[in-house]
Amino acid sequence: MSKPPSPTTTHMVAPADTSVLRGVPEFFENDISECLAARTESLATFRELGPPDLCHILKVNPKAPVKEIGTYHYVLGTDASSSATLAAYLNSLTYTIEESQGWAGGKAQWKIKSGTYCCFDAFSRVDVRVEVKIPGGVDSYIVDLRGDRHPIQNPAIWQETYVSAVLRSVLDDNDEPDGNDGQPLLGLRKMDPLPTPQIEARFLEAARDQFWKGWQLGTEPEVQVATYFSNHLSNGTMKYFAESGRMEEAAKFFDPLFKRDPEVGAVLARAYLNNDEEIQAVKALHDSLKRQPLSYGLLLVQIDFLRNKKKYEMALKLAKLAVTYAPSEYATWAKLTEIYIDMGDYESALLSLNSCPMFTYCERDAHRMPPPARTHLPLKPDPSTLKPDEDLKKLPPGSGTVFDENDPRENEVHPELQRLPALSLRGTFSRAYALLIRIVSKVGWDELLRFRSSVFVMEEEYRIHRALVEEREKTGIAEERATDDELSSKSQVGKEANGASTSRAEVEDGDATVSLDQVSLDSPSSGKLKEPAVASPSQKRLSIDNLMKKAVESQPQVPQTVEDAPKKRAANPRTQKHSVSFSFKSKRLCEKWLDNLFMVLYNDLRLYTALKQEIAQYRSTGQGTNALLYRKTGSEWEIYGDLALRLEHKEDAKDAYKLCLEQKYSTKSWLKLLELYAEEGNLNQTLNCVAKLVNVLDRAYVETTYPGTISRSLFRLIRRHGLAKVQYGLMSMNIPQKTFKLVTRYFEYAELFKIDGVNW
C-alpha cells in the first residue's frame, strides 16, 4: 500500500479549518492533481488486485488567498459497478464539506469544483476513472499501464471493476492487528462492500461470471502458481463466508462451478467440511479425484480431513503423493512436515521442512505518493474530557489519531526488541518459522537441537573433517588433494546456539557435495551421495516412497576413534596416528534459510526466557506488577505479547497485552486480546474488548461492520453461545447507551444475513 508520511511528521490541519471534509481523511496536495500523476506512473507496477481506490477532489474558494486546493484519500468498499455509482460517491462528499463549514457558524465558502475516482480493474489491468464536474457532467475512461487514456467501449469492464473492488475490500487487512505488513495505511476510508443480501447476491453473480479468469488476479504469497482453487477470487469468496460462518452459502456458490472443472472440488469440499457436511465433502472429493487424480489441491483437502480423524498414516501417504505431483509448491512440503510433527517423527519433519521451496515475498500493490502539504485525519473529541455544558455533537472534530494522546515515553522501545529478526519474516519464511515453533513447543529447545544434529551436518563435525583434510595434505596424499582443496576453499565456520549446522552454501566435498534440490528424502542409503546435477523442475518428480525411506533409516554416524580408522589408511603411520575418519553420508546439508530460522528461534526463546525470569523474580519478592510497569514501556510490553503469542504461550501473551494497555492505548493489543478471548469463548471479556474498540473506532469515523476483526469475533461468540445469550451479556455490562448502539449494529448484521446462532 502507499504509505503517506506519519501524522507525527506531517503538518496537521487545524480543527477550525473549513476546507476539510467532515469525517473523511484527506491529504492536501502541494501541486494540484499530483496524486493522479503518481498513480498513473505506478500502474505498470501493479501485479495483482491493485491498491485501494483513489479519490481526488478539487476545492475552490474565490475569497481565499489560495483559490484552488487539491486533496485526496483512499477508499475501499464503494460500489464500482457503473460510472453512476462512483459519481454518486463523489457527489456525497459535497454534503460533508457543507457540514464541516457549518461548525464555524458562517456561510459556506469552500466548494467542490470537480472530483476524480480511480478504481483498478485487476482482470484487464487498466485503471478505470470517473470524472465529475460540479455543476456539469460525468466522464468515464480507462488509463492503460502505459498511461494512455482510452474511452470505455466494452461494458464488461464495469463488471470486472466491480468484482475487483469488492475483493480488495474483503481481502484488505489494514484493520487487522498486524495489517498491511505492520504498516497500516493512513487516509483510508472503508465502507461495507456488501451491506445487504441483495447486493451480496449481485456480487456473487458477477463473481461467478468472472470465476474462470480468477487465476489472472494472482494468489497468496505462499503459492507459486495460481489455480482455480487458489486465487484471489476463490480465496476472497471463501474468506467472506468463512468469517461469518456461512459456509453453506459458499458451497452453493462453488457447486455449479464444480460441475465444469473438478479442481473447484477442493474449495467446495472445504466449504462442506467447515459446515460439518462430511458426507457431501467426501463425495465431492471422490468425484473430483476420479476426474482429476493429479490435483495436489484436492489431496491437501483430503489430508486435512484425515488429520482431523487422526488417520496420520493414511494422510502421510497422500502427503507424499502431493509432493510428487507438486514438488515446487511450498504447501505440499509444509503439509508433509505437519503430518510428521503430528506423528512425532521430528527428524523426518526437519528433513521435509528443509526441502520446502521458499519464495521471495511480494508486497501488496502500492504506489508511493509525494509527501502531502497537510494531513487531515478526523478525530472526535474524547467524551471523558468534555465539560458538563459541552455537547459532543456540536463540537468540531480534531485532526490526528488516538495514539497521539499516549505519553510519548510509552512508545520508546529497547533497540534489541526493535531488531528482533522474527518481525521481518514474511510469506513462506513466516510459515516455515511457525512449523519450527510447533516442533520446539512439543519437544523443547534441547531436544530440537539433538534432532537437528542427528539429521544435519554440524559445525564440529565439519571442523573434524576439515582437520582430516589438512592432515592428508601434510602427508602428501596426491590423489585426494584436488578434492580437499576444493573443500577448503569453500569452507566457512558458521553459527552459535549449541553448534550451528553447516548450510549447503558452506560445504562442497567428494563425499558431501550435494544439491538438496536433487536429493530425495527417501533415496536408499548407499555408501556415497550422488554427484550434483542441474535439474529442471521435471527432474524433481521422484518417487516419494523412495524419497522418505532414507530419512527414517538414517542415523547419525559417531566419529571413529584411532583404533576404528579405515584399513585403507593404516599403511601410513602418521595418518593412523592423527586421523579421525568421519562420514557425512547419512546426513544432509541444512539450507541457509533454515539455519537462519534456528537463530531467529534462539533469539526469541532467549528473550522470552529472560522475561519469564524477570516476572517470576518480581512476583517472588512481593513487589508485584506495579514494579514491572516501571521497568518496561507500553510498546515493549506489546512486543513481548507478540513474542509470547508467536511462541504459542497464550496466557503470557494476554498478561503482556494487559500490561501494555495499563500504560498506553493500543488498538493492536485490544484486537489481540479480543481474538484470544473469542477463541476461548470468554463472553464477558470479549464483549469488554468490543465495547472499548467500537468507542475508539467511532471517534475516528470508522463505520464498517463486516468484514473485520470485531465482527469475526462476535460472530464466533454467536455461533458458540447463541445471539440471545450474547445480547443479554452485553446488557448486563451496563455500558453507555451510545456504546450499546454501536455494538448492536453487529447483531443487526448477523440477523440480516442469518448468521448461524441468531435463532437461539
C-alpha positions, 0 to 999 in steps of 0.5 A: 500500500502507499504509505503517506508520511506519519501524522507525527511528521506531517503538518496537521490541519487545524480543527477550525479549518473549513476546507476539510471534509467532515469525517473523511481523511484527506491529504492536501496536495502541494501541486494540484492533481499530483496524486493522479500523476503518481498513480498513473506512473505506478500502474505498470507496477501493479501485479495483482488486485491493485491498491485501494481506490483513489479519490481526488477532489478539487476545492475552490474558494474565490475569497481565499488567498489560495483559490484552488486546493487539491486533496485526496484519500483512499477508499475501499468498499464503494460500489464500482459497478457503473460510472453512476455509482462512483459519481454518486460517491463523489457527489456525497462528499459535497454534503460533508464539506457543507457540514464541516463549514457549518461548525464555524457558524458562517456561510459556506465558502469552500466548494467542490469544483470537480472530483476524480475516482480511480478504481483498478480493474485487476482482470484487464489491468487498466485503471478505470476513472470517473470524472465529475464536474460540479455543476456539469457532467460525468466522464468515464475512461480507462488509463492503460499501464502505459498511461494512455487514456482510452474511452470505455467501449466494452461494458464488461469492464464495469463488471470486472471493476466491480468484482475487483473492488469488492475483493480488495475490500474483503481481502484488505487487512489494514484493520487487522492487528498486524495489517498491511505488513505492520504498516497500516495505511493512513487516509483510508476510508472503508465502507461495507462492500456488501451491506445487504443480501441483495447486493451480496447476491449481485456480487456473487453473480458477477463473481461467478461470471468472472470465476474462470479468469480468477487465476489472472488476479494472482494468489497468496504469497505462499503459492507459486502458481495460481489455480482455480482453487487458489486465487484471489477470487476463490480465496476472497469468496471463501474468506467472506463466508468463512468469517461469518460462518456461512459456509453453506452459502459458499458451497452453493456458490462453488457447486455449479462451478464444480460441475465444469472443472473438478479442481473447484472440488477442493474449495467446495469440499472445504466449504462442506467440511467447515459446515460439518457436511462430511458426507457431501465433502467426501463425495465431492472429493471422490468425484473430483479425484476420479476426474482429476487424480493429479490435483495436489489441491484436492489431496491437501483437502483430503489430508486435512480431513484425515488429520482431523480423524487422526488417520496420520498414516493414511494422510502421510501417504497422500502427503507424499503423493502431493509432493510428487505431483507438486514438488515446487509448491511450498504447501505440499512440503509444509503439509508433509512436515505437519503430518510428521510433527503430528506423528512425532517423527521430528527428524523426518519433519526437519528433513521435509521442512528443509526441502520446502521451496521458499519464495521471495515475498511480494508486497501488496500493490502500492504506489508511493505518493509525494509527501502531502502539504497537510494531513487531515485525519478526523478525530472526535473529541474524547467524551471523558474530557468534555465539560458538563455544558459541552455537547459532543455533537456540536463540537468540531472534530480534531485532526490526528489519531488516538495514539497521539494522546499516549505519553510519548515515553510509552512508545520508546522501545529497547533497540534489541526488541526493535531488531528482533529478526522474527518481525521481518519474516514474511510469506513462506519464511513466516510459515516455515518459522511457525512449523519450527515453533510447533516442533520446539513447543512439543519437544523443547529447545534441547531436544530440537537441537539433538534432532537437528544434529542427528539429521544435519551436518554440524559445525564440529563435525565439519571442523573434524573433517576439515582437520582430516583434510589438512592432515592428508595434505601434510602427508602428501596424499596426491590423489585426494588433494584436488578434492580437499582443496576444493573443500577448503576453499569453500569452507566457512565456520558458521553459527552459535546456539549449541553448534550451528549446522553447516548450510549447503552454501558452506560445504562442497566435498567428494563425499558431501557435495550435494544439491538438496534440490536433487536429493530425495528424502527417501533415496536408499542409503548407499555408501556415497551421495550422488554427484550434483546435477542441474535439474529442471523442475521435471527432474524433481518428480521422484518417487516419494516412497523412495524419497522418505525411506532414507530419512527414517533409516538414517542415523547419525554416524559417531566419529571413529576413534584411532583404533576404528580408522579405515584399513585403507589408511593404516599403511601410513603411520602418521595418518593412523596416528592423527586421523579421525575418519568421519562420514557425512553420508547419512546426513544432509546439508541444512539450507541457509534459510533454515539455519537462519530460522534456528537463530531467529528461534534462539533469539526469541526463546532467549528473550522470552526466557529472560522475561519469564525470569524477570516476572517470576523474580518480581512476583517472588519478592512481593513487589508485584506488577506495579514494579514491572510497569516501571521497568518496561514501556507500553510498546515493549510490553506489546512486543513481548505479547507478540513474542509470547503469542508467536511462541504459542504461550497464550496466557503470557501473551494476554498478561503482556497485552494487559500490561501494555494497555495499563500504560498506553492505548493500543488498538493492536493489543485490544484486537489481540486480546479480543481474538484470544478471548473469542477463541476461548469463548470468554463472553464477558471479556470479549464483549469488554474488548468490543465495547472499548474498540467500537468507542475508539473506532467511532471517534475516528469515523470508522463505520464498517461492520463486516468484514473485520476483526470485531465482527469475526469475533462476535460472530464466533461468540454467536455461533458458540453461545447463541445471539440471545445469550450474547445480547443479554451479556452485553446488557448486563455490562451496563455500558453507555447507551451510545456504546450499546448502539454501536455494538448492536449494529453487529447483531443487526448484521448477523440477523440480516444475513442469518448468521448461524446462532441468531435463532437461539 
